[in-house]
């Protein structure tokens, strides 16, 4: 545990700073969006809300991984990270749709926007985002959780650049619809990342096999073990980011050495497929305990 605390301390510290910076930008952008009457700045602030949620989630994720399983939550609390990510994705999507609808009506009925306030507030937001990105970048390669937070901050920096661009266009040309056009572009970027977040988290919540693992390849590798004549009830699922689980029934020949088969099965799963937690049940040919022994050939993807 001491090593774990030390290992998680640095990323947690960087995340704390990023959370404080993001909260500061959010307050400034909401005030600026109201004062400048800018939808692009409001769109960026909306993105910032979800970023703040993502950063807090990442920070909690580090804390959750240290929480031990209980007799009630036997898997621990790692799945909470996925559940909050799924909710975050849906809120992000709805917010983006709302901003896009608002932007379309604004395009046809442009409202005056205070360009200089828009530019200065967005510049402040961009600078703060770059500081947060710098803090998280060095941890983003070793931690999937932090990588998600880092990508959120980078997306936010793009939103700030878009808002600055809208401000410059309005300042020099007086073309107010630029605010609406840029806010739609920012919203589309957010909708794309929200869709990916929803899809990935829903995939995990549905206990689907990880996209990085080929089901039939795992099946073939296990059947190749000497003494194994077949298998059934092979299940592969993801508990949380990067944490995969497997369970399977192996059918053995009469003379198979159970310990040897289990050792080889665990080695294959750990080394070849990088699955840390696997549970195997062995049975002799002719023993039928399963209710659904046919393998899902054409349905497994």
Secondary structure, 3 states (H helix, E strand, C coil): CHHHHHHHHHHHHHHHHHHHHHHHHHHHHHHHHHHHCCHHHHHHHHHHHHHHHHHHHHHHHHHHHHCCCCCCCCCCCCHHHHHHHHHHHHHHHHHHHHHHHHHHHHHHCCCCCCHHHHHHHHHHHHHHHHHHHHHHHCCCCCCHHHHHHHHHHHHHHHHHHHHHHHHHHHHHHCCCHHHHHHHHHHHHHHHHHHHHHHHHHHHHHCCCCCCCCCHHHHHHHHHCCCCEEEEEEEEEEEEECCEEEEEEEEEECCCCCHHHHHHHHHHHHHHHCCCCEEEEEEEECCCCCCCCCCCCCCCCC
